[in-house]
Amino acid sequence: MRLISRLAKALGLRGHLEPMEYMATHVKYSIKAMEALIEMLDHAAAGREKEAYERLQLLHLIESEADTLRRETMEQLTVRGVPPPLSRQDMIRLMRILDMITDGIHDAGRLLSVLKMGEVCRRLYPKIRRLMELTLSCIRELEKSVELLEEDVRRSLEGIRRVEELERVCDIEYMSLLESFSEMDLKPVKAVLLRELLENVEKISDFCEDSADVLKLIAVRVG
């Protein structure tokens, strides 16, 4: 837990977070998790199993810390309520979606650890990495939108539009990956695992877009 405690400190995590601080902190956790997943992919593709396993452990810790953050914030919402222009309904919906992002990254890591890459997956490595990099860009744009929401609504909305644009690019990259995947002669178990891995990564950008939709509603009220 020492490593994740240092991460929490680096992210500015305190005992009690206001709703906007919660959103920003949770998205930062997602960024750290996505970076760890990409590093895990790199190590797995290069046959560095020890390093890949270490990144998987980091993913476990980040996901656990994000869950704790969500539960504590939910308790605070029950006791303290939500200040306008936010609403409790907005926050609960957004918290669930943000949690899906970290859960999706964590699930992708677990699938990657079982898959163990191998020659088959190394053939798809550049495209898988490209999809993950695009997904990371999508999360980073989501972070910017959250951070700008209170100080510059117009720029926040611009960031939200970039999230939506990146989600469409991720969809295109995902379809390209599926085309390459369909041309490969894989054993059934490996084919199922690889397909689930790709689906998990693709869903992360979908969740980013869902989060952006909620932020857009909040931004309209702020504006």
C-alpha positions in Angstrom: 0.0 0.0 0.0 3.0 2.3 0.4 3.3 2.9 -3.4 -0.4 3.7 -3.8 -0.2 6.0 -0.8 2.6 8.0 -2.5 0.4 8.1 -5.6 -2.6 9.4 -3.6 -0.3 12.1 -2.1 1.0 13.1 -5.5 -2.5 13.5 -6.7 -3.4 15.8 -3.8 -5.8 13.3 -2.3 -7.1 14.5 1.1 -9.5 13.1 3.7 -12.5 14.9 2.3 -13.0 16.0 -1.3 -15.5 18.4 -2.7 -17.4 17.0 -5.7 -15.3 18.7 -8.3 -12.1 17.6 -6.6 -13.4 14.1 -6.5 -14.0 14.1 -10.3 -10.5 15.5 -11.0 -8.8 13.1 -8.6 -10.7 10.0 -10.0 -9.7 10.9 -13.6 -6.1 11.3 -12.5 -6.3 7.7 -11.1 -7.6 6.6 -14.5 -4.7 8.3 -16.3 -2.2 6.6 -14.0 -4.0 3.3 -14.6 -4.0 3.7 -18.4 -0.3 4.6 -18.4 0.4 1.4 -16.3 -1.6 -0.7 -18.8 0.3 0.6 -21.7 3.6 -0.1 -19.9 2.3 -3.6 -19.1 1.6 -4.2 -22.8 5.1 -3.1 -23.7 6.7 -5.4 -21.2 4.4 -8.3 -22.1 5.2 -7.9 -25.8 8.9 -7.8 -25.1 8.7 -11.0 -22.9 9.5 -9.1 -19.7 7.1 -11.0 -17.5 8.3 -9.7 -14.2 7.9 -6.1 -15.2 4.5 -6.8 -16.7 3.4 -8.5 -13.5 4.6 -5.4 -11.5 2.4 -3.1 -13.6 -0.6 -5.5 -13.0 0.0 -5.1 -9.3 0.0 -1.4 -9.7 -3.3 -1.6 -11.5 -4.8 -3.7 -8.7 -3.7 -0.9 -6.2 -5.0 2.0 -8.3 -8.4 0.3 -8.8 -8.7 -0.5 -5.1 -7.8 3.1 -4.2 -10.3 4.5 -6.7 -13.0 2.3 -5.2 -12.2 3.5 -1.7 -12.4 7.1 -3.0 -15.8 6.5 -4.6 -17.3 4.9 -1.4 -16.0 7.7 0.8 -17.3 10.4 -1.5 -20.7 8.6 -1.7 -20.9 8.7 2.1 -20.1 12.4 2.1 -22.8 13.1 -0.5 -25.3 11.4 1.8 -24.3 13.5 4.8 -23.4 16.8 3.2 -25.3 16.9 -0.1 -24.1 18.5 -3.3 -23.6 22.3 -3.9 -25.2 23.8 -7.0 -24.9 23.8 -9.9 -24.2 20.1 -9.4 -27.0 17.8 -8.4 -26.8 14.6 -6.4 -28.1 12.7 -9.5 -25.4 14.1 -11.7 -22.7 13.1 -9.2 -23.9 9.6 -8.6 -24.2 9.0 -12.4 -20.8 10.5 -13.0 -19.2 8.6 -10.1 -20.5 5.3 -11.5 -19.2 6.1 -15.0 -15.8 7.2 -13.8 -15.6 4.0 -11.8 -16.3 2.0 -15.0 -13.3 3.6 -16.6 -10.9 2.4 -13.9 -12.6 -0.9 -13.7 -12.3 -1.3 -17.5 -8.6 -0.6 -17.4 -8.1 -3.0 -14.5 -10.1 -5.8 -16.3 -8.0 -5.2 -19.5 -4.9 -5.7 -17.4 -6.1 -8.9 -16.0 -7.0 -10.2 -19.4 -3.6 -9.2 -20.7 -1.9 -11.1 -17.9 -3.8 -14.3 -18.8 -3.2 -13.8 -22.5 0.6 -13.5 -22.0 0.9 -11.9 -25.4 3.0 -14.5 -27.3 3.8 -14.4 -31.0 0.1 -14.0 -32.0 -0.5 -11.0 -29.9 2.9 -9.4 -30.8 1.6 -9.3 -34.4 -1.2 -7.1 -33.2 0.9 -5.2 -30.7 1.4 -1.9 -32.7 -2.4 -1.6 -33.3 -3.3 -2.5 -29.7 -0.9 0.0 -28.4 -2.3 2.6 -30.8 -5.8 2.0 -29.5 -4.5 2.3 -25.9 -2.6 5.5 -26.6 -5.8 7.0 -28.2 -7.8 5.9 -25.1 -5.2 7.6 -22.8 -5.6 10.8 -24.9 -9.3 10.6 -24.4 -9.0 10.3 -20.6 -6.5 13.2 -20.6 -9.0 15.4 -22.5 -11.6 14.4 -20.0 -9.3 15.5 -17.2 -8.8 19.0 -18.8 -12.6 19.4 -19.2 -13.1 18.7 -15.5 -10.4 21.0 -14.4 -11.7 23.9 -16.6 -15.3 23.4 -15.7 -15.4 26.0 -12.8 -13.0 28.5 -14.3 -13.7 28.5 -18.1 -16.9 26.8 -19.3 -16.2 27.6 -22.9 -12.8 25.8 -22.9 -14.3 23.0 -20.9 -16.9 22.5 -23.6 -14.2 22.5 -26.2 -12.4 19.7 -24.2 -15.7 17.8 -24.1 -16.0 18.0 -27.9 -12.4 16.7 -28.2 -13.4 13.7 -25.9 -16.2 13.0 -28.3 -13.9 13.3 -31.4 -11.3 11.0 -29.8 -14.0 8.4 -29.0 -14.9 8.2 -32.6 -11.2 7.8 -33.6 -11.0 5.0 -31.0 -14.0 3.3 -32.6 -12.3 3.4 -36.0 -9.1 2.0 -34.6 -11.1 -0.7 -32.8 -12.8 -1.7 -36.1 -9.4 -1.9 -37.8 -8.1 -4.1 -35.0 -11.2 -6.4 -35.3 -10.5 -6.7 -39.1 -6.9 -7.8 -38.4 -8.1 -10.1 -35.6 -10.6 -11.8 -37.9 -7.8 -12.7 -40.3 -5.8 -14.6 -37.7 -6.1 -18.3 -37.1 -6.3 -18.5 -33.3 -7.1 -21.2 -30.8 -10.6 -20.7 -29.4 -9.5 -19.8 -25.9 -6.9 -17.3 -27.1 -9.4 -15.8 -29.5 -11.9 -15.3 -26.8 -9.4 -13.7 -24.4 -8.0 -11.4 -27.1 -11.5 -10.3 -28.2 -12.4 -9.5 -24.6 -9.2 -7.5 -24.2 -10.0 -5.4 -27.3 -13.6 -4.9 -26.2 -12.5 -3.8 -22.7 -10.1 -1.2 -24.1 -12.7 0.1 -26.6 -15.3 0.5 -23.9 -13.1 2.8 -21.9 -13.4 5.5 -24.5 -17.2 5.0 -24.6 -17.2 5.6 -20.8 -15.2 8.7 -21.3 -17.8 10.0 -23.7 -20.6 9.1 -21.3 -18.7 11.1 -18.6 -18.4 14.0 -21.0 -22.2 13.9 -21.6 -22.8 14.4 -17.9 -20.1 17.2 -17.7 -21.8 18.9 -20.6 -25.1 19.1 -18.6 -23.2 20.5 -15.7 -21.4 23.0 -17.9 -24.7 24.3 -19.3 -25.9 25.0 -15.7 -22.5 26.6 -14.8 -22.6 28.8 -17.9 
